[in-house]
Amino acid sequence: MGHASTVAANYEGVVAPLFEFVAASPRSELKEQMGRRQRETLQKFVDILEEGQRQGTIRADIDTLVVAWALLGVTWMENVAMLEGVDEFISEGISIRMIDGILRDIST
């Protein structure tokens, strides 16, 4: 369960910072810090997808930025689901099925 198991095992490193962000004062620098972190994560997804295109395992016609955002979006939903106690999004395998669908759609 990839990201979901990482989130579950790393509550303090993933979900807690998200909660701190929501609760933070608009004047804190947390928005910029979290934005920078998200852009770095997004770029890592893009880099992996582009490498897959070079290797021929990812379709050449996909927009890597759009797919990277889709994957990042699922990870955000996992974080929010854990924060809100909606465990079934992860425990029933919904998030992993979403990721599997994205990967199936972009694979050669």
Residue frames relative to the residue before (quaternion, step in Angstrom):
aa qw qx qy qz dx dy dz
M 1.0000 0.0000 0.0000 0.0000 0.00 0.00 0.00
G 0.3886 -0.8048 0.4186 0.1615 3.57 1.12 0.70
H 0.8518 0.0986 -0.0371 0.5131 3.53 -0.51 -1.21
A 0.6321 0.5508 -0.3471 0.4202 3.59 0.91 -0.82
S 0.6772 0.4683 -0.3076 0.4770 3.60 0.89 -0.83
T 0.6101 0.5392 -0.3452 0.4668 3.59 1.11 -0.64
V 0.6463 0.5110 -0.3136 0.4721 3.57 0.96 -0.89
A 0.6755 0.5034 -0.3027 0.4456 3.57 0.84 -0.97
A 0.7077 0.4508 -0.2568 0.4796 3.57 0.99 -0.83
N 0.7730 0.3167 -0.1418 0.5311 3.59 1.18 -0.50
Y 0.0147 0.8447 -0.5336 0.0400 3.57 0.87 0.97
E 0.6872 0.4920 -0.2847 0.4524 3.57 0.87 -0.95
G 0.7257 0.4450 -0.2485 0.4621 3.59 1.05 -0.67
V 0.7627 0.3429 -0.1844 0.5164 3.58 1.19 -0.40
V 0.7868 0.3401 -0.1852 0.4807 3.58 0.49 -1.17
A 0.6365 0.5430 -0.3405 0.4291 3.60 0.89 -0.83
P 0.6635 0.4804 -0.3341 0.4662 3.66 0.86 -0.78
L 0.6054 0.5441 -0.3594 0.4564 3.59 1.08 -0.63
F 0.6503 0.4995 -0.3102 0.4810 3.58 0.97 -0.84
E 0.6333 0.5236 -0.3311 0.4637 3.60 0.97 -0.83
F 0.6260 0.5412 -0.3310 0.4536 3.57 1.02 -0.80
V 0.6683 0.4987 -0.3012 0.4625 3.58 0.87 -0.96
A 0.7386 0.4260 -0.2237 0.4722 3.57 0.96 -0.86
A 0.5341 0.6731 -0.3908 0.3302 3.59 1.21 -0.34
S 0.5732 -0.5661 0.4763 0.3524 3.51 -1.26 0.51
P 0.5468 -0.6180 0.4435 0.3498 3.60 -1.01 0.72
R 0.6562 0.5246 -0.3110 0.4444 3.59 1.17 -0.44
S 0.5227 0.6219 -0.4325 0.3910 3.59 1.22 -0.13
E 0.5137 -0.6393 0.4777 0.3149 3.55 -1.26 0.35
L 0.3768 0.7632 -0.4595 0.2539 3.56 1.28 0.09
K 0.6004 0.5706 -0.3595 0.4299 3.59 1.04 -0.75
E 0.6903 0.4727 -0.2787 0.4717 3.58 0.85 -0.96
Q 0.6480 0.5200 -0.3153 0.4585 3.57 0.99 -0.84
M 0.6827 0.4684 -0.2868 0.4820 3.58 0.88 -0.92
G 0.6274 0.5364 -0.3351 0.4543 3.59 1.02 -0.75
R 0.6385 0.5208 -0.3117 0.4731 3.55 1.00 -0.84
R 0.6533 0.5126 -0.3046 0.4666 3.57 0.97 -0.89
Q 0.6633 0.5017 -0.3105 0.4603 3.59 0.94 -0.85
R 0.6445 0.5128 -0.3230 0.4663 3.59 1.00 -0.79
E 0.6288 0.5236 -0.3277 0.4723 3.59 1.05 -0.73
T 0.6508 0.5021 -0.3053 0.4808 3.57 0.98 -0.86
L 0.6359 0.5304 -0.3192 0.4608 3.55 0.94 -0.89
Q 0.6676 0.5007 -0.3013 0.4614 3.58 0.91 -0.89
K 0.6122 0.5381 -0.3485 0.4628 3.59 1.05 -0.69
F 0.6305 0.5135 -0.3281 0.4808 3.59 1.01 -0.80
V 0.6473 0.5142 -0.3178 0.4643 3.60 0.90 -0.94
D 0.6549 0.5206 -0.3130 0.4495 3.59 0.89 -0.92
I 0.6586 0.4993 -0.3077 0.4715 3.60 0.93 -0.87
L 0.6626 0.5042 -0.3036 0.4632 3.58 0.93 -0.88
E 0.6664 0.4934 -0.3049 0.4686 3.59 0.94 -0.84
E 0.6141 0.5197 -0.3462 0.4826 3.58 1.08 -0.66
G 0.6302 0.5248 -0.3230 0.4724 3.58 1.03 -0.76
Q 0.6244 0.5165 -0.3362 0.4799 3.58 1.06 -0.69
R 0.6510 0.5117 -0.3191 0.4610 3.60 0.95 -0.84
Q 0.7043 0.4527 -0.2560 0.4832 3.56 1.03 -0.81
G 0.4968 -0.6890 0.4077 0.3351 3.58 1.26 -0.24
T 0.5434 0.6187 -0.4077 0.3946 3.60 1.23 0.29
I 0.7031 0.3342 -0.2211 0.5874 3.58 1.31 -0.30
R 0.5488 -0.6374 0.4302 0.3278 3.56 -0.90 0.96
A 0.4955 -0.6864 0.4603 0.2672 3.55 -0.96 0.93
D 0.6893 0.5201 -0.2808 0.4190 3.60 1.12 -0.60
I 0.5465 0.6217 -0.4229 0.3689 3.61 1.17 -0.03
D 0.4248 -0.6510 0.5631 0.2804 3.54 -1.24 0.54
T 0.3516 -0.7848 0.4695 0.2001 3.58 -0.24 1.26
L 0.6259 0.5386 -0.3483 0.4437 3.60 1.04 -0.64
V 0.6515 0.5032 -0.3168 0.4712 3.60 0.96 -0.81
V 0.6696 0.4833 -0.3024 0.4760 3.59 0.92 -0.87
A 0.6188 0.5381 -0.3451 0.4566 3.59 1.00 -0.76
W 0.6513 0.4994 -0.3105 0.4796 3.59 0.99 -0.82
A 0.6298 0.5311 -0.3395 0.4539 3.60 0.99 -0.76
L 0.6680 0.4850 -0.2974 0.4797 3.58 0.94 -0.87
L 0.6497 0.5044 -0.3127 0.4750 3.57 0.96 -0.83
G 0.6181 0.5611 -0.3335 0.4380 3.57 1.07 -0.75
V 0.6419 0.5029 -0.3282 0.4768 3.58 0.98 -0.77
T 0.6533 0.5012 -0.3302 0.4615 3.59 0.94 -0.78
W 0.6104 0.5284 -0.3503 0.4749 3.59 1.07 -0.65
M 0.6527 0.5109 -0.3201 0.4588 3.57 0.91 -0.88
E 0.6164 0.5270 -0.3494 0.4693 3.60 1.03 -0.71
N 0.6542 0.5194 -0.3150 0.4506 3.59 0.90 -0.91
V 0.6836 0.4746 -0.2855 0.4753 3.57 0.85 -0.95
A 0.6251 0.5349 -0.3423 0.4538 3.59 0.97 -0.80
M 0.6640 0.4838 -0.3106 0.4780 3.60 0.93 -0.83
L 0.6394 0.5370 -0.3214 0.4466 3.57 0.98 -0.86
E 0.7440 0.4006 -0.2029 0.4948 3.57 1.02 -0.84
G 0.5034 -0.6713 0.4193 0.3466 3.60 1.24 -0.08
V 0.4588 0.6519 -0.4647 0.3855 3.58 1.20 0.48
D 0.0752 -0.8752 0.4778 0.0124 3.53 0.70 1.21
E 0.5953 0.6154 -0.3711 0.3594 3.58 1.05 -0.68
F 0.5295 0.6151 -0.4206 0.4055 3.62 1.14 -0.41
I 0.7330 0.3494 -0.2011 0.5480 3.55 1.09 -0.75
S 0.7175 0.4880 -0.2801 0.4107 3.59 0.67 -1.09
E 0.7056 0.4166 -0.2691 0.5061 3.61 1.09 -0.55
G 0.5523 -0.6742 0.3589 0.3340 3.56 1.29 0.24
I 0.3409 0.7593 -0.4983 0.2426 3.59 1.19 0.30
S 0.6876 0.4835 -0.3047 0.4479 3.58 0.79 -0.95
I 0.6683 0.4879 -0.3196 0.4618 3.59 0.92 -0.79
R 0.6209 0.5183 -0.3492 0.4733 3.61 1.09 -0.61
M 0.6111 0.5317 -0.3498 0.4706 3.58 1.10 -0.63
I 0.6618 0.4907 -0.3022 0.4796 3.57 0.92 -0.90
D 0.6310 0.5307 -0.3301 0.4596 3.58 0.96 -0.85
G 0.6534 0.5175 -0.3154 0.4537 3.59 0.96 -0.81
I 0.6323 0.5159 -0.3277 0.4761 3.56 0.99 -0.82
L 0.6890 0.4844 -0.2856 0.4572 3.57 0.82 -1.00
R 0.6255 0.5306 -0.3302 0.4670 3.59 1.04 -0.77
D 0.6775 0.5118 -0.2896 0.4418 3.58 0.95 -0.85
I 0.7496 0.3992 -0.2218 0.4791 3.59 1.06 -0.63
S 0.5492 0.6386 -0.3882 0.3740 3.58 1.26 -0.27
T 0.4746 -0.6509 0.5096 0.3023 3.54 -1.21 0.61
